[in-house]
Amino acid sequence: MIDKADVRISEFAPPGPVLAGPLEELKKHPVPLFRSSRFYQYVCDLREPFGIDAVVHLYLRHGRPNHKVEIIDAGEKTVQEMADIIRKLFVVDPWALQLMRADLATDLEGVSVPWFKDNAYVNRKQFSSRIEKSFDQELQFVGMGTAVAQTLYAGKRPSLIRIYNKLEEWHMQWRKLGIKCDRFNRRMDGLEMTEEQKYYGSRFVPSFPDYCKDRGYQFETGSMLTRIERQIGGNRFPPEFSTMGDLRYAHELHPFTGVQIVSTEPVQNFNFPPEGVPLRDWLAAIGLETVKEQVGGLQMARSIVLKYGNGNGRRILESLEKSSPTKRQPLTMEEIQESFRRSTLLQTSPSSGGGVHLSPTYDNTKQTA
């Protein structure tokens, strides 16, 4: 999917119907919501005042005073919807505009971020959980998160590959939404309102599964959803992908060609025990997997359990078979590319309707117990 899109607008472009009034007012006096920034004279988030999913950056401070339009939630919009937003802001041909940044991404079900750290390379460099010294011709690998790595970076801005836990990001957004709603509801306590008015005026937060469902994903206990994302910006755009019009053919690109998968083993879920499996049994099943790797196969591991099981070896093995970590077929670059192509087609296809939800595109038939 096209998860982010920023485009450059010429300073000579006439303002569209949304910005015509504010730009005329800015010539005379400050306008509310239009603030200054480090790189631009004025920046305005157009969601609240105008209901448009975009942030407009006006008059670059250094060099030519060009503008920038940053599309918000680009991953939930078609390319045509992005172009329509730009037309509301400036009288330009949106397809001819130069891209300043584009993030191309896809979501993978059943594969964790740590798995990529241990089983993936970028340009013959392995992902790392620490910041390594980086020179002009070298890649920098950064792992960020808590005890379990949640985000991996490969490369340097403006061109890099980012791999992160999408469910964790949604969970943080969901918690912030809850805090925001609580603050709004507490402010109503000091107002002269009836209980009925307060009830219908209050803001409520959906459950986390419903929050994920609104984003096109069916959340279940033990779910894993990892996003792999290629960020391109500055002067790193290839000739065939440099304008807004090129976004219409983004599904034909191969943004993750630098990534190499080195593991051919099934991907196991060590984040959560299978539903209904006691934690002790799940941990014991993981221990059996470790023994199997150390002694050279399942046959030898079974013989050890039978030998030292005090007559209960067979029963122990039967219980561990039901408690083993869930597995999916080995992840391949072909699967990642196909997932990206299918999700991006939802945005680039001329027949795509508005308000599309881009859910993970993976093959359910690859999930095995």
C-alpha positions as CSV (number, residue, x, y, z in Angstrom):
1,M,0.0,0.0,0.0
2,I,0.9,3.6,-0.4
3,D,1.1,4.5,3.3
4,K,2.3,8.1,3.0
5,A,2.5,10.7,0.2
6,D,4.0,14.2,0.3
7,V,4.1,16.4,-2.9
8,R,5.8,19.7,-3.8
9,I,3.7,22.6,-5.0
10,S,5.2,25.6,-6.9
11,E,5.0,28.9,-5.2
12,F,3.3,30.3,-8.4
13,A,0.4,27.8,-8.1
14,P,-2.9,29.6,-7.5
15,P,-4.7,28.6,-4.3
16,G,-7.7,26.4,-4.6
17,P,-11.2,27.0,-3.0
18,V,-10.1,25.9,0.5
19,L,-6.9,28.1,0.7
20,A,-7.8,31.1,-1.3
21,G,-9.3,33.0,1.6
22,P,-6.7,32.1,4.3
23,L,-3.8,32.9,1.9
24,E,-5.3,36.4,1.2
25,E,-5.7,37.0,4.9
26,L,-2.2,35.9,5.7
27,K,-0.9,38.8,3.6
28,K,-2.5,41.2,6.1
29,H,-2.4,39.6,9.5
30,P,-1.9,36.2,11.2
31,V,-4.6,33.6,10.8
32,P,-5.6,31.2,13.5
33,L,-4.3,27.6,13.1
34,F,-1.6,28.8,10.6
35,R,1.6,28.6,12.6
36,S,5.3,28.8,11.7
37,S,7.7,25.9,11.6
38,R,11.4,25.3,11.2
39,F,11.3,24.9,7.5
40,Y,8.1,26.7,6.4
41,Q,6.6,30.1,7.2
42,Y,3.2,28.6,7.8
43,V,1.9,25.1,8.6
44,C,-1.8,24.1,9.1
45,D,-3.5,20.8,9.8
46,L,-6.6,21.0,7.7
47,R,-8.5,18.2,9.4
48,E,-10.2,20.3,12.2
49,P,-11.1,23.6,10.4
50,F,-11.8,22.2,7.0
51,G,-12.4,18.4,7.3
52,I,-9.6,17.6,4.8
53,D,-7.1,14.9,5.6
54,A,-4.0,16.9,4.8
55,V,-1.4,19.2,6.3
56,V,-0.3,22.1,4.2
57,H,3.2,23.6,4.5
58,L,3.5,27.1,2.9
59,Y,6.5,29.0,1.7
60,L,9.7,27.1,2.3
61,R,12.2,29.2,4.2
62,H,15.4,28.0,2.4
63,G,15.7,28.1,-1.4
64,R,12.6,28.6,-3.6
65,P,9.5,29.3,-1.4
66,N,7.6,26.2,-2.6
67,H,4.7,24.6,-0.7
68,K,4.2,21.0,0.4
69,V,1.0,19.0,0.8
70,E,1.2,16.1,3.2
71,I,-1.7,13.6,2.8
72,I,-3.0,12.2,6.1
73,D,-3.9,8.5,6.4
74,A,-2.8,7.9,2.8
75,G,-3.0,4.2,3.3
76,E,-6.8,4.4,3.6
77,K,-7.3,6.4,0.4
78,T,-7.1,5.7,-3.3
79,V,-4.7,7.6,-5.5
80,Q,-7.6,9.4,-7.0
81,E,-8.8,10.6,-3.6
82,M,-5.3,11.9,-2.9
83,A,-5.4,13.9,-6.2
84,D,-8.9,15.3,-5.3
85,I,-7.5,16.6,-2.0
86,I,-4.7,18.4,-3.8
87,R,-7.2,20.0,-6.2
88,K,-9.1,21.5,-3.3
89,L,-6.0,23.2,-2.1
90,F,-4.3,24.4,-5.3
91,V,-5.2,24.9,-9.0
92,V,-2.7,22.4,-10.4
93,D,-2.5,19.2,-12.3
94,P,-1.9,16.8,-9.4
95,W,-0.5,14.0,-11.6
96,A,2.5,16.2,-12.7
97,L,3.5,17.2,-9.1
98,Q,6.9,16.0,-7.8
99,L,6.9,13.5,-4.9
100,M,8.8,14.7,-1.8
101,R,8.3,11.5,0.2
102,A,6.4,8.2,-0.4
103,D,6.1,5.2,2.0
104,L,5.4,1.9,0.3
105,A,4.3,-0.8,2.8
106,T,2.6,-4.2,3.3
107,D,1.3,-6.0,6.4
108,L,2.3,-9.6,7.2
109,E,0.2,-11.8,9.5
110,G,1.9,-14.3,11.8
111,V,5.4,-13.0,11.6
112,S,7.0,-11.0,14.4
113,V,9.5,-8.2,14.3
114,P,12.2,-10.3,16.2
115,W,11.9,-12.9,13.5
116,F,13.0,-10.4,10.9
117,K,16.0,-9.4,13.1
118,D,17.2,-13.0,13.2
119,N,16.2,-14.2,9.7
120,A,16.4,-11.2,7.3
121,Y,19.3,-9.3,5.7
122,V,19.4,-6.0,3.8
123,N,22.2,-5.7,1.3
124,R,24.2,-8.4,3.1
125,K,23.9,-6.7,6.4
126,Q,21.9,-8.3,9.2
127,F,19.4,-6.3,11.3
128,S,20.8,-5.3,14.7
129,S,19.2,-4.4,18.0
130,R,21.7,-1.6,18.6
131,I,22.9,1.5,16.9
132,E,26.0,0.8,14.8
133,K,28.4,3.4,13.5
134,S,27.3,4.5,10.1
135,F,29.4,6.1,7.3
136,D,28.3,7.5,4.0
137,Q,28.5,4.3,2.1
138,E,27.2,2.0,4.9
139,L,23.7,1.1,6.2
140,Q,22.6,1.9,9.7
141,F,20.5,-0.7,11.6
142,V,18.5,0.4,14.6
143,G,16.2,-1.7,16.9
144,M,13.8,0.2,19.0
145,G,11.3,-1.1,21.6
146,T,11.0,-2.7,25.0
147,A,12.1,-6.2,26.0
148,V,10.9,-7.5,22.6
149,A,12.1,-5.4,19.6
150,Q,9.1,-3.5,18.2
151,T,10.8,-1.6,15.4
152,L,13.8,-2.2,13.1
153,Y,15.4,0.3,10.7
154,A,17.8,-0.4,7.9
155,G,19.4,2.5,6.1
156,K,19.4,6.2,6.6
157,R,17.0,9.0,5.8
158,P,15.7,9.9,3.3
159,S,15.8,6.3,2.0
160,L,15.3,3.4,4.5
161,I,13.4,0.2,5.3
162,R,11.3,0.1,8.5
163,I,9.8,-3.0,10.1
164,Y,7.5,-2.6,13.1
165,N,4.7,-4.1,15.1
166,K,1.5,-2.6,13.6
167,L,-0.7,-3.9,16.4
168,E,1.4,-2.2,19.0
169,E,1.2,1.1,17.1
170,W,-2.6,0.7,16.9
171,H,-2.7,-0.1,20.6
172,M,-0.9,3.1,21.5
173,Q,-3.2,5.1,19.3
174,W,-6.2,3.4,20.9
175,R,-4.9,4.3,24.4
176,K,-4.4,7.9,23.3
177,L,-7.9,8.0,22.0
178,G,-9.2,6.8,25.3
179,I,-7.3,9.5,27.2
180,K,-8.7,12.1,24.8
181,C,-12.3,11.0,25.3
182,D,-11.9,10.9,29.1
183,R,-10.7,14.5,29.1
184,F,-13.6,15.6,26.9
185,N,-16.1,13.8,29.1
186,R,-14.6,15.3,32.3
187,R,-14.9,18.8,30.9
188,M,-18.7,18.3,30.6
189,D,-19.0,17.8,34.4
190,G,-18.7,21.5,34.9
191,L,-21.4,22.4,32.4
192,E,-25.0,22.9,33.1
193,M,-26.3,19.9,31.2
194,T,-28.9,17.3,31.9
195,E,-27.9,13.7,32.4
196,E,-29.5,12.9,29.0
197,Q,-27.5,15.7,27.3
198,K,-24.3,14.5,28.9
199,Y,-25.0,10.9,27.9
200,Y,-25.6,11.7,24.2
201,G,-22.7,14.3,24.2
202,S,-20.2,11.9,25.7
203,R,-17.5,10.3,23.7
204,F,-16.9,6.5,24.0
205,V,-13.9,4.4,22.9
206,P,-14.6,1.2,21.1
207,S,-13.0,-2.0,22.2
208,F,-9.5,-2.7,20.8
209,P,-10.8,-5.5,18.5
210,D,-13.5,-3.1,17.2
211,Y,-10.8,-0.4,16.7
212,C,-8.8,-2.9,14.6
213,K,-11.9,-3.9,12.7
214,D,-12.5,-0.3,11.7
215,R,-9.0,-0.5,10.1
216,G,-9.8,-3.6,8.2
217,Y,-8.2,-6.2,10.5
218,Q,-9.9,-8.9,12.5
219,F,-8.0,-9.0,15.8
220,E,-7.9,-12.2,17.9
221,T,-5.9,-13.2,21.0
222,G,-2.4,-14.0,19.9
223,S,-2.5,-12.1,16.6
224,M,0.7,-10.8,15.1
225,L,0.8,-8.2,12.5
226,T,4.1,-6.8,11.2
227,R,4.4,-4.0,8.7
228,I,7.4,-3.8,6.4
229,E,7.8,-0.3,4.9
230,R,10.1,1.3,2.4
231,Q,10.5,5.1,2.8
232,I,11.7,7.1,-0.2
233,G,12.4,10.8,-0.1
234,G,14.6,13.6,-1.2
235,N,16.7,12.9,-4.3
236,R,16.4,9.1,-3.9
237,F,13.3,8.6,-6.1
238,P,14.0,6.5,-9.2
239,P,13.1,8.1,-12.6
240,E,10.1,5.7,-13.0
241,F,8.6,6.7,-9.6
242,S,9.0,10.5,-9.0
243,T,5.6,12.1,-9.7
244,M,2.2,11.9,-8.3
245,G,1.1,10.3,-11.6
246,D,3.6,7.5,-11.0
247,L,1.6,6.5,-7.9
248,R,-1.0,5.1,-10.2
249,Y,1.4,2.3,-11.1
250,A,2.9,1.8,-7.7
251,H,1.6,-1.8,-7.6
252,E,4.2,-2.7,-10.3
253,L,7.2,-1.6,-8.2
254,H,9.4,-3.9,-6.1
255,P,10.2,-1.8,-3.1
256,F,11.7,-4.5,-0.9
257,T,14.3,-5.9,-3.4
258,G,17.1,-5.1,-0.9
259,V,15.6,-7.5,1.7
260,Q,16.8,-11.1,1.7
261,I,15.1,-13.9,3.7
262,V,17.6,-16.5,4.8
263,S,15.4,-18.9,6.8
264,T,13.4,-21.7,5.1
265,E,12.0,-23.0,8.4
266,P,8.3,-22.5,9.3
267,V,7.6,-19.3,11.3
268,Q,6.6,-20.1,14.9
269,N,4.6,-17.8,17.2
270,F,6.5,-17.4,20.5
271,N,4.6,-14.3,21.5
272,F,1.4,-16.0,22.8
273,P,0.4,-19.5,23.7
274,P,-2.3,-21.1,21.6
275,E,-5.9,-20.4,22.7
276,G,-6.9,-22.7,25.6
277,V,-3.3,-24.0,26.2
278,P,-2.0,-23.6,29.8
279,L,1.2,-21.5,29.9
280,R,3.2,-24.3,31.6
281,D,2.4,-26.7,28.8
282,W,3.2,-24.1,26.1
283,L,6.6,-23.4,27.7
284,A,7.3,-27.2,28.0
285,A,6.4,-27.5,24.3
286,I,8.9,-24.8,23.4
287,G,11.5,-26.6,25.5
288,L,10.9,-29.8,23.5
289,E,11.5,-27.8,20.3
290,T,14.8,-26.6,21.8
291,V,15.8,-30.2,22.7
292,K,14.9,-31.4,19.2
293,E,17.3,-28.8,17.7
294,Q,20.1,-29.7,20.1
295,V,20.0,-33.5,19.7
296,G,19.4,-33.5,15.9
297,G,15.8,-34.4,15.4
298,L,12.4,-35.4,16.8
299,Q,13.3,-39.1,17.0
300,M,16.1,-38.4,19.5
301,A,14.0,-35.9,21.5
302,R,11.2,-38.4,21.8
303,S,13.5,-41.1,23.0
304,I,14.9,-38.8,25.8
305,V,11.3,-38.0,27.0
306,L,10.4,-41.7,27.0
307,K,13.6,-42.6,28.8
308,Y,13.3,-40.1,31.6
309,G,9.5,-39.8,31.8
310,N,9.1,-42.3,34.6
311,G,6.5,-44.2,32.6
312,N,4.6,-41.0,31.7
313,G,6.7,-40.2,28.6
314,R,4.1,-41.1,26.0
315,R,1.3,-39.1,27.8
316,I,3.7,-36.1,28.1
317,L,4.5,-36.2,24.4
318,E,0.8,-36.4,23.5
319,S,0.0,-33.3,25.7
320,L,3.0,-31.4,24.2
321,E,1.8,-32.0,20.7
322,K,-1.4,-30.0,21.5
323,S,0.6,-27.3,23.1
324,S,3.2,-26.6,20.5
325,P,3.6,-23.0,19.2
326,T,1.4,-22.2,16.2
327,K,3.3,-22.3,12.9
328,R,2.9,-20.8,9.4
329,Q,4.7,-21.8,6.2
330,P,8.2,-20.2,5.6
331,L,8.0,-16.6,4.7
332,T,9.4,-15.7,1.2
333,M,10.1,-12.5,-0.6
334,E,7.6,-13.6,-3.3
335,E,4.9,-13.6,-0.6
336,I,5.9,-10.2,0.6
337,Q,5.9,-8.8,-2.9
338,E,2.5,-10.3,-3.7
339,S,1.1,-8.9,-0.5
340,F,2.3,-5.5,-1.4
341,R,1.0,-5.7,-5.0
342,R,-2.5,-6.8,-3.9
343,S,-2.9,-4.1,-1.2
344,T,-1.6,-1.4,-3.5
345,L,-4.0,-2.4,-6.3
346,L,-6.8,-1.4,-4.0
347,Q,-5.5,2.2,-4.2
348,T,-4.3,2.4,-7.8
349,S,-7.1,0.5,-9.6
350,P,-9.4,3.0,-11.5
351,S,-12.4,1.1,-10.2
352,S,-11.5,1.5,-6.6
353,G,-14.2,3.2,-4.6
354,G,-13.8,5.7,-1.8
355,G,-13.2,4.9,1.8
356,V,-11.4,1.6,1.2
357,H,-9.9,-0.3,4.1
358,L,-6.7,-2.0,3.4
359,S,-6.4,-5.2,5.4
360,P,-3.4,-7.5,5.5
361,T,-3.2,-9.5,2.3
362,Y,-1.8,-12.9,3.2
363,D,-2.7,-16.4,2.4
364,N,-4.8,-18.0,5.1
365,T,-4.0,-21.5,3.7
366,K,-0.4,-21.1,4.9
367,Q,-1.5,-21.1,8.5
368,T,-0.9,-24.5,10.2
369,A,-1.1,-25.7,13.7
